[in-house]
Amino acid sequence: MGLAHNASLPAGGPSTRPQLLRDSDDQAPLLTVAISSRPLPGVVALVSQWQARLVLAFFPADDFATLSVANEIGGQPLEAGESAYCSFAR
């Protein structure tokens, strides 16, 4: 298992803290992205379907229907209000 990395996107507006984990398997690396459904307050309005759009930014070769749902990230349970999706890294 790899180490999950945290970020805050975007700066200056409503933000969410995605967690990213790339499996270290060189043959079939798997990328898992966890995104909170509760963005932090800010001054920019969120677009419709913002969560799906953010997830797909990490998986440009996929569409939302082809992603797998994950119930943990890096061996740790998801936080309350968090959803995680994974697909092979390309």
C-alpha positions in Angstrom: 0.0 0.0 0.0 1.1 3.5 -0.7 0.7 6.7 1.3 -2.4 8.8 0.7 -1.7 12.4 -0.1 -4.0 15.3 0.9 -4.5 18.6 -1.0 -6.9 21.6 -0.8 -8.5 22.7 -4.1 -9.0 25.5 -5.1 -7.2 28.2 -3.1 -9.4 31.3 -2.3 -12.8 29.8 -2.9 -14.9 26.9 -1.7 -12.5 24.1 -1.4 -12.5 20.4 -0.9 -9.7 18.2 0.3 -9.1 15.3 -2.1 -7.0 12.4 -1.0 -4.9 10.7 -3.7 -3.3 7.2 -3.5 -1.4 5.6 -6.4 -0.8 1.9 -5.9 2.9 1.1 -6.4 2.2 -2.0 -8.7 4.1 -1.2 -11.8 2.2 -3.7 -13.9 -1.3 -2.3 -13.1 -1.0 0.9 -11.0 -4.4 1.9 -9.5 -5.2 5.5 -8.6 -7.7 6.1 -5.9 -9.3 9.5 -5.3 -11.4 10.4 -2.2 -13.4 13.6 -2.2 -15.5 15.1 0.6 -19.0 16.0 -0.2 -18.8 18.9 2.3 -16.6 21.6 0.7 -15.1 24.2 3.0 -16.8 27.7 2.9 -15.6 30.2 0.4 -16.7 33.0 -1.9 -17.0 31.1 -5.2 -20.2 29.2 -6.1 -19.7 25.6 -7.0 -20.8 24.5 -10.5 -23.4 21.7 -10.8 -22.0 18.2 -10.6 -18.8 19.7 -9.1 -17.8 16.4 -7.4 -18.1 14.3 -10.6 -16.1 17.0 -12.5 -13.4 17.0 -9.9 -13.1 13.2 -9.8 -12.9 13.1 -13.6 -10.0 15.7 -13.6 -7.9 12.9 -12.1 -9.2 10.3 -14.6 -9.3 12.1 -18.0 -9.4 8.8 -20.0 -12.5 7.5 -18.1 -16.1 8.6 -17.7 -17.8 8.6 -14.3 -19.8 5.3 -15.1 -16.6 3.3 -15.6 -14.9 4.2 -12.3 -14.9 1.7 -9.4 -16.2 2.8 -6.0 -13.7 2.3 -3.1 -14.6 2.1 0.6 -11.2 2.9 1.9 -8.0 4.7 0.8 -4.5 3.5 1.7 -6.0 0.9 4.1 -7.8 3.6 6.1 -11.6 4.1 6.2 -13.1 7.1 4.4 -14.0 10.1 6.5 -17.6 11.0 7.1 -19.1 12.5 3.9 -16.3 11.3 1.7 -16.6 9.2 -1.5 -13.8 7.4 -3.2 -13.3 6.2 -6.8 -10.5 4.3 -8.5 -9.3 3.3 -11.9 -6.0 2.2 -13.5 -3.6 5.1 -13.7 -2.7 6.0 -17.3 
